Amino acid sequence: MSLLLQMVDKRVFIGGKERIFRVVPHPGAVCILPWRDGQVALIRQLRPAVDKVIWEVPAGTLEDGEDPAQCAARELAEETGLRAGRLVKLASFFVAPGYSSEYMYIYAALDLEAGERSLDDSEEIDEAQWFSLPQALQMIDEGVIEDAKTLIALYLAEKKLA
């Protein structure tokens, strides 16, 4: 799926005065934390916006009208080959409400079965690897994991799954 995001001007009245804000409308997204016996699966993915290959949880953009849980199942299978027997919503939040309407849903993927990956043409995922939750949290402390959605997902796993 190719997603074209464009900044638009949004007129808002504050205190009787018109203000113009530049915003980026976004269809929303999901991220998925694969969880198995106290371990989490992370992927290493090229992120051209930051000129780095980074460790992160699988994630993707909602298609028009798509249910977030369906999107989570689809993205998990595409990026890792894993199929979830159960998806449990851990949280949802605005990613950057100062300039974007993007709303993200975080799911834990449980009761996993292995399968084949089917990456989008736009994705460059080096590998998927299992880490113990303490290892993944240590990667945050060491600055190895720098992705916000992944930090949130891992801290939620520590609170709700461990």
DSSP file (Angstrom, degrees, kcal/mol; ACC not computed):
  #  RESIDUE AA STRUCTURE BP1 BP2  ACC     N-H-->O    O-->H-N    N-H-->O    O-->H-N    TCO  KAPPA ALPHA  PHI   PSI    X-CA   Y-CA   Z-CA
    1    1 A M              0   0    0      0, 0.0     2,-0.5     0, 0.0    60,-0.1   0.000 360.0 360.0 360.0 130.7    0.0    0.0    0.0
    2    2 A S        -     0   0    0      2,-0.0     2,-0.5   120,-0.0     0, 0.0  -0.883 360.0-162.0-101.6 127.9    1.3    3.4   -0.9
    3    3 A L        -     0   0    0     -2,-0.5     2,-0.7     2,-0.0    58,-0.0  -0.938   5.0-162.4-115.4 123.5    0.3    6.2    1.4
    4    4 A L        -     0   0    0     -2,-0.5     2,-0.5     2,-0.0    -2,-0.0  -0.914   9.8-170.0-106.5 113.6    0.6    9.8    0.4
    5    5 A L        -     0   0    0     -2,-0.7     2,-0.4    21,-0.0    21,-0.1  -0.870   5.2-176.3-103.8 134.3    0.5   12.2    3.3
    6    6 A Q        -     0   0    0     -2,-0.5     2,-0.3    19,-0.3    17,-0.1  -0.987  26.6-120.8-131.8 140.8    0.1   15.9    2.7
    7    7 A M        -     0   0    0     -2,-0.4     2,-0.3    17,-0.2    17,-0.2  -0.599  35.4-173.2 -75.7 136.3    0.2   18.8    5.0
    8    8 A V  E     -A   23   0A   0     15,-3.4    15,-3.0    -2,-0.3     2,-0.5  -0.909  26.7-111.3-128.5 157.8   -3.0   20.9    4.9
    9    9 A D  E     -A   22   0A   0     -2,-0.3     2,-0.5    13,-0.2    13,-0.2  -0.771  29.3-164.1 -88.4 131.4   -4.1   24.2    6.5
   10   10 A K  E     -A   21   0A   0     11,-3.2    11,-2.7    -2,-0.5     2,-0.5  -0.973   9.7-145.1-119.3 121.7   -6.8   23.8    9.2
   11   11 A R  E     +A   20   0A   0     -2,-0.5     2,-0.4     9,-0.2     9,-0.2  -0.738  24.0 174.5 -89.0 129.0   -8.7   26.9   10.2
   12   12 A V  E     -A   19   0A   0      7,-2.8     7,-3.4    -2,-0.5     2,-0.6  -0.991  26.8-135.3-135.1 139.6   -9.7   27.0   13.9
   13   13 A F  E     +A   18   0A   0     -2,-0.4     2,-0.5     5,-0.2     5,-0.2  -0.872  25.6 177.0 -98.5 122.1  -11.3   29.8   15.9
   14   14 A I  E >  S-A   17   0A   0      3,-2.9     3,-1.8    -2,-0.6    -2,-0.0  -0.987  72.7 -12.7-125.8 120.1   -9.7   30.3   19.3
   15   15 A G  T 3  S-     0   0    0     -2,-0.5    -1,-0.1     1,-0.3     3,-0.1   0.848 129.4 -55.0  59.0  33.9  -11.0   33.1   21.5
   16   16 A G  T 3  S+     0   0    0      1,-0.2     2,-0.4    -3,-0.0    -1,-0.3   0.440 117.3 110.1  80.9  -1.1  -12.9   34.5   18.6
   17   17 A K  E <   -A   14   0A   0     -3,-1.8    -3,-2.9     0, 0.0     2,-0.4  -0.882  69.3-122.3-111.4 140.0   -9.9   34.8   16.4
   18   18 A E  E     -A   13   0A   0     -2,-0.4     2,-0.3    -5,-0.2    -5,-0.2  -0.633  31.1-175.2 -79.0 131.5   -9.2   32.6   13.4
   19   19 A R  E     -A   12   0A   0     -7,-3.4    -7,-2.8    -2,-0.4     2,-0.5  -0.932  16.1-142.6-122.5 149.2   -5.9   30.7   13.5
   20   20 A I  E     -A   11   0A   0     -2,-0.3     2,-0.4    -9,-0.2    -9,-0.2  -0.963  17.0-172.6-115.8 125.6   -4.4   28.5   10.8
   21   21 A F  E     -A   10   0A   0    -11,-2.7   -11,-3.2    -2,-0.5     2,-0.6  -0.926  21.4-133.6-115.0 140.1   -2.6   25.3   11.8
   22   22 A R  E     +A    9   0A   0     -2,-0.4     2,-0.3   -13,-0.2   -13,-0.2  -0.843  38.2 171.5 -92.2 121.5   -0.7   23.1    9.4
   23   23 A V  E     -A    8   0A   0    -15,-3.0   -15,-3.4    -2,-0.6    77,-0.2  -0.887  33.8-135.8-131.7 159.2   -1.7   19.5   10.0
   24   24 A V  B     -b  100   0B   0     75,-2.9    77,-1.7    -2,-0.3    78,-0.4  -0.926  22.0-145.5-116.0 103.7   -1.1   16.1    8.4
   25   25 A P        -     0   0    0      0, 0.0   -19,-0.3     0, 0.0    75,-0.0  -0.447  22.7-174.1 -64.9 142.1   -4.3   14.0    8.2
   26   26 A H        -     0   0    0     -2,-0.1    77,-0.1   -21,-0.1     3,-0.1  -0.999  31.7-136.3-142.7 140.3   -3.6   10.3    8.7
   27   27 A P        -     0   0    0      0, 0.0    38,-0.1     0, 0.0     2,-0.1   0.598  58.6-106.2 -73.9  -9.5   -5.8    7.2    8.4
   28   28 A G        -     0   0    0     33,-0.0    34,-2.3    34,-0.0     2,-0.3  -0.282  33.6-133.9 103.4 166.9   -4.4    5.7   11.6
   29   29 A A  E     -Cd  61 104C   0     74,-2.4    76,-2.0    32,-0.3     2,-0.3  -0.941   2.6-141.2-152.9 168.5   -2.0    2.8   12.3
   30   30 A V  E     -Cd  60 105C   0     30,-2.7    30,-2.2    -2,-0.3     2,-0.3  -0.944   5.7-162.2-131.1 154.9   -1.4   -0.3   14.4
   31   31 A C  E     -Cd  59 106C   0     74,-2.5    76,-2.5    -2,-0.3     2,-0.4  -0.984  12.2-150.9-134.1 152.2    1.7   -1.8   16.0
   32   32 A I  E     - d   0 107C   0     26,-2.7    76,-0.2    -2,-0.3    74,-0.1  -0.971   8.1-157.2-129.5 130.2    1.9   -5.4   17.2
   33   33 A L  E     - d   0 108C   0     74,-3.1    76,-2.2    -2,-0.4     2,-0.3  -0.880  17.3-148.4-106.2  99.9    4.0   -6.9   20.0
   34   34 A P  E     - d   0 109C   0      0, 0.0     7,-1.4     0, 0.0     2,-0.4  -0.547  20.9-168.2 -67.3 127.5    4.4  -10.6   19.3
   35   35 A W  E     +F   40   0D   0     74,-2.5     2,-0.3    -2,-0.3    77,-0.3  -0.977  17.8 162.4-128.3 126.3    4.6  -12.3   22.8
   36   36 A R  E >  S-F   39   0D   0      3,-2.4     3,-1.7    -2,-0.4    74,-0.0  -0.906  72.0 -29.8-146.9 113.7    5.7  -15.9   23.5
   37   37 A D  T 3  S-     0   0    0     -2,-0.3     3,-0.1     1,-0.3    -2,-0.0   0.870 126.6 -42.5  49.2  47.7    6.7  -17.2   26.9
   38   38 A G  T 3  S+     0   0    0      1,-0.3    95,-2.1    94,-0.1     2,-0.3   0.579 118.0 112.4  78.7   8.9    8.1  -13.9   28.1
   39   39 A Q  E <   -FG  36 132D   0     -3,-1.7    -3,-2.4    93,-0.2     2,-0.4  -0.847  50.9-153.5-114.5 153.1    9.8  -13.1   24.8
   40   40 A V  E     -FG  35 131D   0     91,-3.2    91,-2.7    -2,-0.3     2,-0.5  -0.945  12.3-134.6-122.5 145.0    9.0  -10.4   22.2
   41   41 A A  E     - G   0 130D   0     -7,-1.4     2,-0.3    -2,-0.4    89,-0.2  -0.876  25.9-177.8 -99.8 128.4    9.7  -10.5   18.5
   42   42 A L  E     - G   0 129D   0     87,-2.6    87,-2.7    -2,-0.5     2,-0.3  -0.878  13.9-142.2-120.1 155.2   11.2   -7.3   17.0
   43   43 A I  E     -HG  56 128D   0     13,-3.2    13,-2.4    -2,-0.3     2,-0.6  -0.869   9.6-135.3-115.7 152.3   12.1   -6.5   13.4
   44   44 A R  E     +HG  55 127D   0     83,-2.4    82,-2.5    -2,-0.3    83,-0.7  -0.939  36.8 175.7-104.4 116.8   15.1   -4.6   12.0
   45   45 A Q  E     -HG  54 125D   0      9,-2.6     9,-2.6    -2,-0.6     2,-0.3  -0.964  34.4-117.0-130.9 138.6   13.7   -2.2    9.4
   46   46 A L  E     -H   53   0D   0     78,-2.4    78,-0.3    -2,-0.4     7,-0.3  -0.567  26.5-170.3 -68.8 128.1   15.2    0.5    7.2
   47   47 A R  E >>> -H   52   0D   0      5,-3.3     3,-1.7    -2,-0.3     5,-1.4  -0.858   4.9-170.9-122.3  93.2   13.6    3.9    8.0
   48   48 A P  G >45S+     0   0    0      0, 0.0     3,-0.8     0, 0.0    -1,-0.1   0.785  79.6  68.9 -57.0 -30.5   14.8    6.3    5.4
   49   49 A A  G 345S+     0   0    0      1,-0.3    -2,-0.0     2,-0.1     0, 0.0   0.815 114.8  27.7 -60.2 -29.1   13.4    9.4    7.2
   50   50 A V  G <45S-     0   0    0     -3,-1.7    -1,-0.3     2,-0.2     3,-0.1   0.293 106.5-123.5-113.8   7.7   16.0    8.9    9.9
   51   51 A D  T <<5S+     0   0    0     -3,-0.8     2,-0.3    -4,-0.5    -2,-0.1   0.869  74.0 106.7  53.9  42.6   18.7    7.2    7.7
   52   52 A K  E   <S-H   47   0D   0     -5,-1.4    -5,-3.3    -7,-0.1     2,-0.6  -0.977  71.3-127.4-145.4 156.8   18.9    4.2    9.9
   53   53 A V  E     -H   46   0D   0     -2,-0.3     2,-0.3    -7,-0.3    -7,-0.3  -0.952  45.3-174.4 -98.5 123.4   18.0    0.6   10.2
   54   54 A I  E     -H   45   0D   0     -9,-2.6    -9,-2.6    -2,-0.6     2,-0.4  -0.863  29.4-115.9-126.4 155.0   16.2    0.3   13.6
   55   55 A W  E     +H   44   0D   0     89,-0.6    92,-0.5    -2,-0.3    91,-0.4  -0.730  52.1 143.5 -83.2 133.6   14.7   -2.3   15.9
   56   56 A E  E     -H   43   0D   0    -13,-2.4   -13,-3.2    -2,-0.4     3,-0.1  -0.973  51.4 -89.7-159.1 169.3   11.0   -2.0   16.3
   57   57 A V        -     0   0    0     -2,-0.3   -24,-0.1   -15,-0.2   -15,-0.1  -0.557  58.6 -89.2 -79.1 153.0    7.7   -3.8   16.7
   58   58 A P        +     0   0    0      0, 0.0   -26,-2.7     0, 0.0     2,-0.3  -0.333  61.4 164.0 -58.5 147.0    5.8   -4.7   13.5
   59   59 A A  E     +C   31   0C   0    -28,-0.3     2,-0.3    16,-0.2   -28,-0.2  -0.976  14.8 173.2-159.4 165.5    3.5   -2.0   12.4
   60   60 A G  E     -C   30   0C   0    -30,-2.2   -30,-2.7    -2,-0.3     2,-0.3  -0.986  32.9 -89.7-172.1 170.0    1.4   -0.6    9.6
   61   61 A T  E     -C   29   0C   0     -2,-0.3   -32,-0.3   -32,-0.2     2,-0.1  -0.678  41.7-111.8 -93.2 140.1   -1.2    1.8    8.3
   62   62 A L        -     0   0    0    -34,-2.3     2,-0.2    -2,-0.3     3,-0.1  -0.451  28.0-132.4 -66.1 137.1   -4.9    1.2    8.4
   63   63 A E    >   -     0   0    0     -2,-0.1     3,-2.6     1,-0.1     8,-0.1  -0.535  50.2 -66.1 -82.4 161.3   -6.5    0.8    5.0
   64   64 A D  T 3  S-     0   0    0      1,-0.3    -1,-0.1    -2,-0.2     0, 0.0  -0.251 121.2  -5.4 -54.1 119.8   -9.7    2.8    4.4
   65   65 A G  T 3  S+     0   0    0      1,-0.2    -1,-0.3   -38,-0.1     2,-0.2   0.495  96.4 150.6  76.2   4.3  -12.4    1.5    6.7
   66   66 A E    <   -     0   0    0     -3,-2.6    -1,-0.2     1,-0.1    -4,-0.0  -0.462  50.7-117.9 -75.8 139.2  -10.3   -1.3    8.0
   67   67 A D     >  -     0   0    0     -2,-0.2     4,-2.3     1,-0.1     3,-0.3  -0.564  22.1-128.9 -69.6 133.8  -10.8   -2.6   11.5
   68   68 A P  H  > S+     0   0    0      0, 0.0     4,-2.5     0, 0.0     5,-0.1   0.865 107.7  52.7 -56.4 -38.4   -7.6   -2.1   13.6
   69   69 A A  H  > S+     0   0    0      2,-0.2     4,-2.3     1,-0.2     5,-0.2   0.895 109.1  49.8 -65.6 -38.5   -7.4   -5.7   14.8
   70   70 A Q  H  > S+     0   0    0     -3,-0.3     4,-2.4     2,-0.2    -1,-0.2   0.918 111.0  49.7 -63.1 -43.1   -7.7   -6.9   11.1
   71   71 A C  H  X S+     0   0    0     -4,-2.3     4,-3.0     1,-0.2     5,-0.3   0.910 109.3  52.3 -61.4 -42.4   -4.9   -4.5   10.2
   72   72 A A  H  X S+     0   0    0     -4,-2.5     4,-2.4     1,-0.2    -2,-0.2   0.922 110.2  47.5 -61.0 -44.9   -2.8   -5.9   13.1
   73   73 A A  H  X S+     0   0    0     -4,-2.3     4,-1.9     2,-0.2    -1,-0.2   0.915 114.3  47.6 -62.5 -42.9   -3.2   -9.5   12.0
   74   74 A R  H  X S+     0   0    0     -4,-2.4     4,-2.6     2,-0.2    -2,-0.2   0.938 113.8  45.5 -64.0 -48.8   -2.4   -8.6    8.4
   75   75 A E  H  X S+     0   0    0     -4,-3.0     4,-2.7     1,-0.2     5,-0.3   0.887 110.4  54.1 -65.5 -39.3    0.7   -6.6    9.3
   76   76 A L  H  X>S+     0   0    0     -4,-2.4     4,-2.1    -5,-0.3     6,-0.8   0.938 112.8  43.5 -58.5 -47.5    2.0   -9.2   11.7
   77   77 A A  H  X5S+     0   0    0     -4,-1.9     4,-1.3     4,-0.2    41,-0.3   0.917 115.0  49.2 -65.6 -44.0    1.8  -11.9    9.0
   78   78 A E  H  <5S+     0   0    0     -4,-2.6    40,-1.4    39,-0.2    -2,-0.2   0.924 120.2  34.3 -60.8 -45.8    3.3   -9.7    6.3
   79   79 A E  H  <5S+     0   0    0     -4,-2.7    -1,-0.2    38,-0.2    -2,-0.2   0.737 137.5  13.4 -89.0 -23.7    6.3   -8.5    8.3
   80   80 A T  H  <5S-     0   0    0     -4,-2.1    35,-0.2    -5,-0.3    37,-0.2   0.592  87.4-123.1-125.1 -18.6    7.1  -11.6   10.4
   81   81 A G     << +     0   0    0     -4,-1.3    -4,-0.2    -5,-0.8     2,-0.2   0.392  68.1 135.2  82.6  -3.3    5.2  -14.6    9.0
   82   82 A L        -     0   0    0     -6,-0.8     2,-0.4    32,-0.2    -1,-0.3  -0.525  43.4-154.6 -81.4 145.8    3.5  -15.0   12.4
   83   83 A R  E     -E  113   0C   0     30,-2.8    30,-2.3    -2,-0.2     2,-0.5  -0.983  13.9-138.3-118.0 131.3   -0.2  -15.7   12.8
   84   84 A A  E     -E  112   0C   0     -2,-0.4    28,-0.2    28,-0.2    27,-0.2  -0.758  13.1-163.7 -94.0 129.7   -1.9  -14.7   16.1
   85   85 A G  E    S+     0   0C   0     25,-1.6     2,-0.3    26,-1.2    26,-0.2   0.817  87.1  16.8 -71.6 -31.9   -4.4  -17.0   17.7
   86   86 A R  E     -E  110   0C   0     24,-1.9    24,-3.0    -3,-0.1     2,-0.5  -0.999  63.8-159.1-141.9 141.5   -5.4  -14.0   19.8
   87   87 A L  E     -E  109   0C   0     -2,-0.3     2,-0.5    22,-0.2    22,-0.2  -0.991  12.6-167.1-117.7 127.8   -4.9  -10.2   19.6
   88   88 A V  E     -E  108   0C   0     20,-2.5    20,-3.0    -2,-0.5     2,-0.4  -0.965  20.4-129.9-118.4 122.2   -5.3   -8.2   22.8
   89   89 A K  E     +E  107   0C   0     -2,-0.5    18,-0.3    18,-0.2     3,-0.1  -0.565  26.2 177.9 -71.6 124.8   -5.5   -4.4   22.6
   90   90 A L  E     -     0   0C   0     16,-3.1     2,-0.3    -2,-0.4    17,-0.2   0.787  58.9 -38.0 -95.2 -35.3   -3.0   -2.9   25.1
   91   91 A A  E     -E  106   0C   0     15,-1.2    15,-3.0     2,-0.0    -1,-0.4  -0.975  45.4-142.4-174.1 171.3   -3.6    0.8   24.4
   92   92 A S  E     +E  105   0C   0     -2,-0.3     2,-0.3    13,-0.2    13,-0.2  -0.976  25.7 160.3-150.5 151.9   -4.2    3.4   21.8
   93   93 A F  E     -E  104   0C   0     11,-2.3    11,-3.2    -2,-0.3     2,-0.4  -0.993  44.3 -92.2-164.5 159.0   -3.0    7.0   21.5
   94   94 A F  E     -E  103   0C   0     -2,-0.3     9,-0.2     9,-0.2     8,-0.1  -0.709  32.8-151.3 -78.1 133.2   -2.3   10.0   19.2
   95   95 A V  S    S-     0   0    0      7,-2.1    -1,-0.1    -2,-0.4     8,-0.1   0.942  81.9  -8.2 -74.6 -49.6    1.2    9.7   17.8
   96   96 A A    >>  +     0   0    0      6,-0.4     4,-2.4     4,-0.2     3,-2.1  -0.540  66.8 176.3-149.3  74.0    2.0   13.5   17.4
   97   97 A P  T 34 S+     0   0    0      0, 0.0    -2,-0.1     0, 0.0    -1,-0.1   0.587  71.2  76.7 -66.0  -8.9   -1.2   15.5   18.0
   98   98 A G  T 34 S-     0   0    0      1,-0.1     3,-0.1   -75,-0.0    -2,-0.0   0.753 123.8  -2.9 -69.6 -23.0    0.7   18.8   17.6
   99   99 A Y  T <4 S+     0   0    0     -3,-2.1   -75,-2.9     1,-0.2     2,-0.3   0.463 124.0  57.3-145.5  -5.9    0.7   18.3   13.8
  100  100 A S  B  <  -b   24   0B   0     -4,-2.4    -4,-0.2   -77,-0.2    -1,-0.2  -0.967  54.3-148.0-136.9 149.0   -1.0   15.0   12.8
  101  101 A S        +     0   0    0    -77,-1.7    -1,-0.1    -2,-0.3   -78,-0.0   0.348  52.9 140.3 -89.8   5.3   -4.3   13.1   13.3
  102  102 A E        -     0   0    0    -78,-0.4    -7,-2.1    -6,-0.2     2,-0.5  -0.273  32.2-168.9 -57.2 127.1   -2.5    9.7   13.4
  103  103 A Y  E     - E   0  94C   0     -9,-0.2   -74,-2.4   -77,-0.1     2,-0.4  -0.983   5.5-157.5-119.7 126.9   -4.0    7.5   16.0
  104  104 A M  E     -dE  29  93C   0    -11,-3.2   -11,-2.3    -2,-0.5     2,-0.4  -0.865   7.1-156.0-114.4 140.3   -2.2    4.2   16.8
  105  105 A Y  E     -dE  30  92C   0    -76,-2.0   -74,-2.5    -2,-0.4     2,-0.5  -0.930   9.8-151.4-110.0 133.6   -3.5    1.0   18.3
  106  106 A I  E     -dE  31  91C   0    -15,-3.0   -16,-3.1    -2,-0.4   -15,-1.2  -0.929  16.7-176.7-108.6 125.9   -1.1   -1.3   20.2
  107  107 A Y  E     -dE  32  89C   0    -76,-2.5   -74,-3.1    -2,-0.5     2,-0.5  -0.928  22.7-139.5-119.2 144.5   -1.9   -5.0   20.2
  108  108 A A  E     -dE  33  88C   0    -20,-3.0   -20,-2.5    -2,-0.4     2,-0.6  -0.893  20.5-144.7 -93.5 132.1   -0.2   -8.0   21.9
  109  109 A A  E     +dE  34  87C   0    -76,-2.2   -74,-2.5    -2,-0.5     2,-0.2  -0.892  27.0 177.4-100.5 120.2   -0.2  -11.0   19.5
  110  110 A L  E     + E   0  86C   0    -24,-3.0   -24,-1.9    -2,-0.6   -25,-1.6  -0.733  51.0  32.2-121.4 166.3   -0.6  -14.2   21.5
  111  111 A D  E    S-     0   0C   0    -76,-0.3   -26,-1.2    -2,-0.2    -1,-0.2   0.960  84.9-163.1  52.1  59.9   -0.9  -17.9   20.7
  112  112 A L  E     - E   0  84C   0    -77,-0.3     2,-0.4   -28,-0.2   -28,-0.2  -0.430  21.0-166.8 -84.7 146.2    1.4  -17.5   17.7
  113  113 A E  E     - E   0  83C   0    -30,-2.3   -30,-2.8    -2,-0.1     2,-0.2  -0.985  24.6-119.3-126.4 141.7    1.9  -19.9   14.8
  114  114 A A        +     0   0    0     -2,-0.4     2,-0.2   -32,-0.2   -32,-0.2  -0.482  43.2 146.5 -80.7 149.7    4.8  -19.5   12.3
  115  115 A G        -     0   0    0    -35,-0.2     2,-0.3    -2,-0.2   -33,-0.1  -0.800  48.4 -59.9-155.9-162.1    4.3  -18.9    8.6
  116  116 A E        -     0   0    0     -2,-0.2   -35,-0.3     1,-0.0   -36,-0.1  -0.761  44.9-124.1 -98.4 140.9    5.8  -17.2    5.6
  117  117 A R        -     0   0    0     -2,-0.3   -39,-0.2   -37,-0.2   -38,-0.2  -0.432  17.7-168.8 -73.9 155.0    6.4  -13.4    5.4
  118  118 A S        -     0   0    0    -40,-1.4   -39,-0.1   -41,-0.3   -40,-0.1  -0.578  16.6-164.1-144.3  77.4    4.9  -11.4    2.5
  119  119 A L        -     0   0    0     -2,-0.1   -40,-0.1     1,-0.1     2,-0.1  -0.245  20.7-113.8 -66.9 146.9    6.5   -8.0    2.6
  120  120 A D    >   -     0   0    0      1,-0.1     3,-1.4  -119,-0.0    -1,-0.1  -0.365  31.5-110.7 -66.5 158.1    5.2   -5.0    0.7
  121  121 A D  T 3  S+     0   0    0      1,-0.2    -1,-0.1    -2,-0.1    -2,-0.1   0.795 118.9  55.7 -60.7 -28.1    7.4   -3.6   -2.0
  122  122 A S  T 3  S+     0   0    0   -121,-0.1     2,-0.4     2,-0.0    -1,-0.2   0.509  91.1  92.7 -85.2  -4.0    8.1   -0.5    0.1
  123  123 A E    <   -     0   0    0     -3,-1.4     2,-0.4     2,-0.0    -4,-0.0  -0.746  47.9-174.7 -99.5 138.9    9.3   -2.5    3.1
  124  124 A E        +     0   0    0     -2,-0.4   -78,-2.4   -78,-0.3     2,-0.6  -0.798  15.1 170.3-128.2  86.7   13.0   -3.4    3.8
  125  125 A I  E     -G   45   0D   0     -2,-0.4   -80,-0.2   -80,-0.2     3,-0.1  -0.891  16.5-169.0-105.4 116.2   13.0   -5.6    6.8
  126  126 A D  E     -     0   0D   0    -82,-2.5     2,-0.3    -2,-0.6    -1,-0.2   0.932  63.1 -26.8 -67.9 -48.2   16.4   -7.2    7.5
  127  127 A E  E     -G   44   0D   0    -83,-0.7   -83,-2.4     2,-0.0     2,-0.4  -0.987  44.7-132.1-161.8 162.5   15.3   -9.7   10.1
  128  128 A A  E     +G   43   0D   0     -2,-0.3     2,-0.3   -85,-0.2   -85,-0.2  -0.988  33.1 178.3-121.5 137.8   12.9  -10.7   12.9
  129  129 A Q  E     -G   42   0D   0    -87,-2.7   -87,-2.6    -2,-0.4     2,-0.4  -0.995  26.4-124.5-144.7 145.5   14.3  -11.9   16.1
  130  130 A W  E     +G   41   0D   0     -2,-0.3     2,-0.3   -89,-0.2   -89,-0.2  -0.721  29.1 179.8 -89.5 138.7   13.1  -13.0   19.5
  131  131 A F  E     -G   40   0D   0    -91,-2.7   -91,-3.2    -2,-0.4     2,-0.1  -0.981  32.4-111.8-132.9 145.9   14.3  -11.2   22.7
  132  132 A S  E  >  -G   39   0D   0     -2,-0.3     4,-2.4   -93,-0.2   -93,-0.2  -0.447  37.2-112.6 -66.3 154.5   13.5  -11.8   26.3
  133  133 A L  H  > S+     0   0    0    -95,-2.1     4,-2.6     1,-0.2     5,-0.2   0.922 119.2  52.3 -58.8 -43.5   11.6   -8.9   27.7
  134  134 A P  H  > S+     0   0    0      0, 0.0     4,-2.1     0, 0.0    -1,-0.2   0.899 109.2  50.8 -59.2 -37.7   14.5   -7.9   30.0
  135  135 A Q  H  > S+     0   0    0      2,-0.2     4,-1.9     1,-0.2    -2,-0.2   0.938 111.1  47.7 -61.6 -46.1   16.8   -8.0   26.9
  136  136 A A  H  X S+     0   0    0     -4,-2.4     4,-1.2     1,-0.2    -1,-0.2   0.899 111.5  49.8 -64.0 -40.9   14.5   -5.7   25.0
  137  137 A L  H  X S+     0   0    0     -4,-2.6     4,-1.9     1,-0.2    -1,-0.2   0.869 108.7  53.3 -65.5 -35.3   14.1   -3.3   27.9
  138  138 A Q  H  X S+     0   0    0     -4,-2.1     4,-2.2    -5,-0.2    -1,-0.2   0.861 101.8  59.4 -64.9 -35.6   17.9   -3.2   28.2
  139  139 A M  H  <>S+     0   0    0     -4,-1.9     5,-2.2     1,-0.2     6,-1.6   0.833 104.7  50.6 -62.5 -31.7   18.1   -2.3   24.5
  140  140 A I  H ><5S+     0   0    0     -4,-1.2     3,-1.6     4,-0.2    -2,-0.2   0.951 109.5  49.4 -66.9 -49.4   16.0    0.8   25.4
  141  141 A D  H 3<5S+     0   0    0     -4,-1.9    -2,-0.2     1,-0.3    -1,-0.2   0.836 111.8  49.5 -58.4 -34.1   18.5    1.7   28.2
  142  142 A E  T 3<5S-     0   0    0     -4,-2.2    -1,-0.3    -5,-0.1    -2,-0.2   0.454 115.3-114.4 -86.2  -1.5   21.4    1.3   25.8
  143  143 A G  T < 5S+     0   0    0     -3,-1.6    -3,-0.2    -4,-0.3    -2,-0.1   0.611  84.5 119.3  79.1  11.4   19.8    3.4   23.1
  144  144 A V  S   <S+     0   0    0     -5,-2.2     2,-0.6    -6,-0.2   -89,-0.6   0.897  70.5  53.2 -75.6 -41.0   19.5    0.6   20.7
  145  145 A I        +     0   0    0     -6,-1.6    -2,-0.2    -9,-0.2    -1,-0.2  -0.870  60.4 157.4 -96.2 119.5   15.7    0.9   20.5
  146  146 A E        +     0   0    0     -2,-0.6     2,-0.5   -91,-0.4    -1,-0.1   0.324  34.0 111.9-122.4   3.1   14.8    4.5   19.6
  147  147 A D     >  -     0   0    0    -92,-0.5     4,-2.2     1,-0.1     3,-0.3  -0.707  58.4-146.5 -89.5 125.7   11.3    4.1   18.2
  148  148 A A  H  > S+     0   0    0     -2,-0.5     4,-2.5     1,-0.2     5,-0.2   0.891  96.4  51.0 -61.5 -45.0    8.5    5.6   20.3
  149  149 A K  H  > S+     0   0    0      1,-0.2     4,-2.4     2,-0.2    -1,-0.2   0.859 111.5  50.0 -63.5 -32.4    5.8    3.0   19.5
  150  150 A T  H  > S+     0   0    0     -3,-0.3     4,-2.6     2,-0.2     5,-0.2   0.905 108.8  50.8 -72.2 -42.0    8.2    0.2   20.4
  151  151 A L  H  X S+     0   0    0     -4,-2.2     4,-2.4     2,-0.2     5,-0.2   0.944 113.1  46.6 -57.5 -47.5    9.2    1.8   23.7
  152  152 A I  H  X S+     0   0    0     -4,-2.5     4,-2.4     1,-0.2    -2,-0.2   0.935 112.5  49.6 -61.6 -46.7    5.5    2.2   24.6
  153  153 A A  H  X S+     0   0    0     -4,-2.4     4,-2.1     1,-0.2    -1,-0.2   0.902 112.4  47.6 -60.6 -42.1    4.7   -1.4   23.6
  154  154 A L  H  X S+     0   0    0     -4,-2.6     4,-2.2     2,-0.2    -1,-0.2   0.903 112.0  48.5 -68.7 -40.6    7.6   -2.9   25.6
  155  155 A Y  H  X S+     0   0    0     -4,-2.4     4,-1.7    -5,-0.2    -1,-0.2   0.869 111.9  50.6 -67.6 -34.4    6.7   -0.9   28.7
  156  156 A L  H  X S+     0   0    0     -4,-2.4     4,-3.4    -5,-0.2     5,-0.4   0.882 108.3  52.9 -67.1 -37.5    3.1   -2.0   28.4
  157  157 A A  H  X>S+     0   0    0     -4,-2.1     4,-2.3     1,-0.2     5,-2.1   0.916 107.9  50.9 -62.0 -42.3    4.3   -5.6   28.0
  158  158 A E  H  <5S+     0   0    0     -4,-2.2    -1,-0.2     3,-0.2    -2,-0.2   0.889 118.5  38.5 -61.2 -38.5    6.2   -5.2   31.2
  159  159 A K  H  <5S+     0   0    0     -4,-1.7    -2,-0.2    -5,-0.1    -1,-0.2   0.889 131.3  22.4 -79.5 -41.1    3.1   -3.9   33.0
  160  160 A K  H  <5S+     0   0    0     -4,-3.4    -3,-0.2    -5,-0.1    -2,-0.2   0.683 129.7  30.2-106.9 -21.3    0.4   -6.0   31.5
  161  161 A L  T  <5       0   0    0     -4,-2.3    -3,-0.2    -5,-0.4    -4,-0.1   0.739 360.0 360.0-112.4 -30.3    1.9   -9.3   30.1
  162  162 A A      <       0   0    0     -5,-2.1    -4,-0.1  -124,-0.0    -1,-0.1   0.492 360.0 360.0 -75.0 360.0    5.0  -10.1   32.3
